[in-house]
């Protein structure tokens, strides 16, 4: 995929509509800078936005992805399949963000428990020492997990996990 070619095509389509980057950004609910990145080829729109763009510009989705125009129109079945894939991708993203959110909440609660026990000066007493250590451990663990999940290595970890699960089955 030639991102520069795709970007140039997106820019031409926008100009044919007589729109500015600001207007297009407003239409797709993104920042103007995002539109600029699409058009320079430094970034690609999400799949759901690409599908909306294909409808908006009345072009085939393949034309957007190829970066050049063709006279063929996308078959209805293929369009529906792509829409389902985009919907699944959005659901997957939402589930991931929800899990990450709850992990950070757990870490925050652990840190608050640790901070309260420490501020009250109870960290040296028998039952509170274990609770404070546990809370700090949860907080530290969730921060590490959050960093890993938001890094570029998350997809590699997911692939490794899937390979392990497939071997177990």
C-alpha positions as CSV (number, residue, x, y, z in Angstrom):
1,X,0.0,0.0,0.0
2,X,1.5,3.3,-1.1
3,X,0.4,5.7,1.6
4,X,1.6,8.8,-0.3
5,X,-0.5,7.8,-3.3
6,X,-3.5,7.2,-1.1
7,X,-3.0,10.6,0.6
8,X,-2.7,12.4,-2.8
9,X,-5.9,10.7,-3.9
10,X,-7.7,11.7,-0.7
11,X,-6.5,15.3,-1.2
12,X,-7.8,15.3,-4.8
13,X,-11.2,13.9,-3.8
14,X,-11.5,16.6,-1.1
15,X,-10.6,19.4,-3.5
16,X,-13.1,18.0,-6.1
17,X,-15.8,18.4,-3.4
18,X,-14.6,22.0,-2.9
19,X,-13.9,21.4,0.8
20,X,-11.1,22.6,3.0
21,X,-9.3,20.4,5.4
22,X,-11.2,22.0,8.2
23,X,-14.5,21.3,6.7
24,X,-13.7,17.7,6.0
25,X,-12.3,17.3,9.5
26,X,-15.6,18.7,10.9
27,X,-17.6,16.3,8.7
28,X,-15.7,13.2,9.9
29,X,-15.4,14.5,13.5
30,X,-11.6,14.5,13.5
31,X,-9.0,17.2,13.9
32,X,-7.8,19.2,10.8
33,X,-4.3,18.0,11.6
34,X,-5.6,14.4,11.2
35,X,-6.9,15.2,7.7
36,X,-3.5,16.8,6.9
37,X,-1.7,13.6,8.0
38,X,-4.0,11.5,5.8
39,X,-3.3,13.7,2.8
40,X,0.5,13.7,3.3
41,X,0.5,9.9,3.7
42,X,1.9,10.0,7.2
43,X,-1.2,8.4,8.7
44,X,-4.2,6.4,7.4
45,X,-7.8,6.8,8.4
46,X,-9.5,4.1,10.5
47,X,-11.4,1.5,8.5
48,X,-14.8,2.8,9.6
49,X,-13.8,6.3,8.4
50,X,-12.5,4.9,5.1
51,X,-15.9,3.3,4.5
52,X,-17.6,6.6,5.3
53,X,-15.2,8.4,2.9
54,X,-16.0,6.0,0.1
55,X,-19.7,6.8,0.6
56,X,-19.1,10.5,1.0
57,X,-16.9,10.7,-2.2
58,X,-19.1,8.1,-4.0
59,X,-16.1,6.0,-4.9
60,X,-15.2,2.4,-4.4
61,X,-13.4,1.5,-1.2
62,X,-10.7,-0.2,-3.3
63,X,-10.1,3.1,-5.1
64,X,-9.3,4.8,-1.7
65,X,-7.0,1.9,-0.7
66,X,-5.3,1.7,-4.1
67,X,-4.9,5.5,-4.3
68,X,-6.3,5.6,-7.8
69,X,-9.6,5.7,-9.5
70,X,-11.3,2.9,-11.4
71,X,-14.7,2.8,-13.0
72,X,-15.9,-0.3,-11.2
73,X,-18.3,0.0,-8.3
74,X,-17.9,-2.1,-5.2
75,X,-20.3,-5.0,-5.1
76,X,-23.0,-4.8,-2.4
77,X,-21.9,-8.0,-0.7
78,X,-18.3,-6.9,-0.5
79,X,-19.4,-3.6,0.9
80,X,-21.5,-5.3,3.6
81,X,-18.5,-7.6,4.4
82,X,-16.2,-4.6,4.9
83,X,-18.8,-2.9,7.0
84,X,-19.0,-6.0,9.2
85,X,-15.3,-6.1,9.6
86,X,-15.2,-2.4,10.5
87,X,-17.9,-3.0,13.1
88,X,-16.1,-5.9,14.5
89,X,-12.9,-3.9,14.7
90,X,-14.7,-1.1,16.5
91,X,-16.2,-3.6,19.0
92,X,-12.8,-5.2,19.6
93,X,-11.3,-1.7,20.2
94,X,-14.1,-0.8,22.6
95,X,-13.6,-4.1,24.6
96,X,-9.9,-3.5,24.8
97,X,-10.2,0.1,26.0
98,X,-12.8,-1.0,28.6
99,X,-10.5,-3.7,30.0
100,X,-7.6,-1.2,30.1
101,X,-9.8,1.3,31.9
102,X,-10.8,-1.2,34.6
103,X,-7.2,-2.2,35.1
104,X,-6.2,1.4,35.7
105,X,-9.1,1.8,38.1
106,X,-7.9,-1.3,40.0
107,X,-4.4,0.2,40.1
108,X,-5.7,3.5,41.3
109,X,-7.7,1.9,44.1
110,X,-4.6,-0.1,45.1
111,X,-2.6,3.1,45.3
112,X,-5.3,4.9,47.2
113,X,-5.4,2.1,49.8
114,X,-1.6,2.2,50.1
115,X,-1.6,6.0,50.4
116,X,-4.3,6.1,53.1
117,X,-2.6,3.5,55.2
118,X,0.7,5.3,54.8
119,X,-0.8,8.7,55.7
120,X,-2.4,7.3,58.8
121,X,1.0,5.8,59.8
122,X,-0.4,2.3,60.0
123,X,2.0,0.7,57.5
124,X,4.1,-0.9,60.3
125,X,1.2,-2.6,62.1
126,X,0.6,-6.3,61.3
127,X,-2.6,-6.4,59.2
128,X,-2.2,-3.0,57.5
129,X,1.3,-3.7,56.4
130,X,0.1,-6.6,54.2
131,X,-2.8,-4.6,52.9
132,X,-0.6,-1.6,52.0
133,X,1.9,-3.9,50.3
134,X,-0.9,-5.6,48.4
135,X,-2.4,-2.2,47.3
136,X,1.0,-0.9,46.2
137,X,1.7,-4.2,44.3
138,X,-1.7,-3.9,42.5
139,X,-1.0,-0.3,41.6
140,X,2.5,-1.1,40.3
141,X,1.4,-4.1,38.4
142,X,-1.5,-2.3,36.7
143,X,0.9,0.5,35.6
144,X,3.3,-2.1,34.1
145,X,0.4,-3.9,32.3
146,X,-1.0,-0.6,31.0
147,X,2.4,0.4,29.6
148,X,2.7,-3.0,27.9
149,X,-0.8,-3.0,26.5
150,X,-0.4,0.6,25.1
151,X,3.0,-0.1,23.6
152,X,3.7,-1.4,20.1
153,X,4.5,-4.8,21.6
154,X,0.8,-5.5,22.5
155,X,0.1,-7.1,19.2
156,X,3.1,-9.4,19.5
157,X,2.0,-10.4,23.0
158,X,-1.6,-11.1,21.6
159,X,-0.2,-13.2,18.8
160,X,2.0,-15.2,21.2
161,X,-1.0,-15.7,23.5
162,X,-3.1,-17.0,20.5
163,X,-0.3,-19.4,19.5
164,X,-0.2,-20.8,23.1
165,X,-4.0,-21.1,23.2
166,X,-4.0,-22.9,19.9
167,X,-1.3,-25.3,21.1
168,X,-3.3,-26.0,24.2
169,X,-6.4,-26.9,22.2
